[in-house]
C-alpha cells in the first residue's frame, strides 16, 4: 500500500524534524550574563599587566623626585612644597595599590623625597649657586637680601657659634628664617637643611632666643624718641610718642576657652616700627588690666622715666605733654589719649570729630604693622596649638624685632598695599574718666579743629618721615658689635 510523505509510518522523516520551541527567560538571562563575563575578561587588564603599569608610574614618580631635587633651588619655596605634596600623595597611593595586589613595589620606586643628605642639602646647594648679593631668591626664601642676612648673622654669631646642636650659625639662622617665612613644619624644614625634625626644632628656638637677647635695643622707645615725635608731627599730632593697640593670635584647643587667643600689646611709631611689645596675655584679660601689668605702664606711672620730656606749645599758647594714642579699650590718662565715644556720631562736636579723625588714622598704624609682620613671617598666619602657648610669645617678639631690623636695613615690605585686618573690636573702657587726661584731650582736639590735617592715604606720611638709613644704621650697629 502506497503512503504519502506525511504518513506517520515514515520514521526517518520524523527523526529529522524537531518541534519549534522558544527559549525561556531564564535561559536568555544566563546567555547574556555569560556574554558580559566574556567581554569583561577580554578587555580588563590582568593582574600582571596592572602590576607592570603601577611599576611604570612608580618609576616615573621616582624620576620626578630626582628632577625636583636637581631644580628645587630655581623654584619658589611654595612651588617646591606643592610639588612635594603631590609626589608624596602619589607615592602613598602607589604603595596602597601594590599592597592590594600583594605585590611589593620595585626597589626603584622611592617613597621619600631625596633631601636627607646633609652634604647635599637644599641650603648648601642654594649657597653654592648664589654668588650675587642681589639674588632675588634670598628675598623669596628668607624675606631679606643676602646683605641683610649677612649683617644679621654677624650680630647673632657670638650666641650661635657654640650651639649644642652642632649646626653651623649660618645654617641655624637660615633654618629659623625659612620656617618663619613659610610656616613649614620642623620635618619639612629639617629635610631642606639636612637635619632631623628634633634638631630643626632646637635650632629654631635657639635662634629665637638669640634674636630676643641681642636685638632688644631695636625697640627704640627709650633711645630715639625725638625721631618718633617728628614722624607723628606729619599727621598733625604734636608731641605724640606712639600708637598703642592690642592684637590677637589665635590658639587651637580649649585651654583659653572657645575662640581663645593670645593678646599682644604693642606700641608703634609712624613708620610701623615697633617701640614696645608685651606678648602672651590670655584673651580673657581686659586690656586695662594688661596695660597696668606691663613695663611700659610702670615706666610712665611709677618710675617716671618715660614720657617725661618737654611740653609742646600749641598755636593758641596751650601746652601739651608727651603722650601716646590708645584704643577705646584703654583708660583715658594724661599720657594715654583715647578717642571720644558717644552713643551716636551726630553728638560729636566739630573739635571732637577732627580729633577722632586724626586719632583713627594714627591708630591704623598698629594693625598695619602686624599685617606686615604676618605677610613677611607666614608662620604667624597659622593657628598655633595650645602646646605651643608657652613659646609663642617669644616667637612673636622675635618676629617684631626682625621686622624692625629689616626696616633699619631698608628692606622693602612684602606688600605695600597689604590690607588692614581689624580684629574683633574689644569693648570700650567703662571705668572712671581721668580729668587730667580729659583736659589734655580737649586741648588737642581744639587745636586740631583749627589746623588743616594732611589729607592723604593713611600711610603716605610713612615715607615722608623716613630717616637717613646709612647714618641710622651706623649708629645702631655700633651698639650691637660684640
Helices and strands as residue ranges (DSSP letters): H 11-16, H 25-43, H 47-71, G 72-74, H 77-100, G 118-120, H 122-129, H 136-142, H 146-160, H 169-182, H 186-193, H 197-214, G 216-218, G 220-222, H 225-233, E 240-250, E 261-268, E 274-282, H 287-292, H 295-297, I 298-302, E 312-313, E 319-320, E 323-326, E 336-337, G 345-347, H 350-376, G 378-381, G 386-388, H 389-408, H 435-450, H 460-464, H 469-480
